[in-house]
């Protein structure tokens, strides 16, 4: 059974086992280091996962830490939105676990946090992540060409979003005023 739980101090060693893999880190933001050392993991479980505006959970399957999913809540005029990110250890790819974890995180975002929109940027080569997002009801809304540099290469970034079920995606402030 898949659950989302808070990080614990004893997760550090397992985090290194899963995250110290170039295949895991290759499409993640640069703040997710490779190589992933025990010091990185200890910092993450102690402080990093508790960052301001962040809600980060361990993806746990039958008592085994298999990956992570998290939201970064936006502020100001975007305070109704959050960016979502997720990753799994390589041994857990292709089993539907990312889809299930993302679905649960979105349900929490809409029901408990009352967010209007959750969005996800995805590097162009990461087709598997794009499929996960689409299975969870996300819609591709655009592509930013040569938007990020990772390991010395420029990548296009595909942007996906999912709105709260009650949101009419085509309404605007002008529509509401009429």
Secondary structure, 3 states (H helix, E strand, C coil): CEEEECCCHHHHHHHHHHHCCHHHHCCCCCCCCCCCCHHHHHHHHHCHHHCCCEEEEEEEECCEEEEEEEEEECCHHHCCEEEEEEEECHHHCCCCHHHHHHHHHHHHHHHCCCCCEEEEEEECCCHHHHHHHHHCCCEEEEEEEEEEEECCEEEEEEEEEEECCCCCCCCCHHHHHC
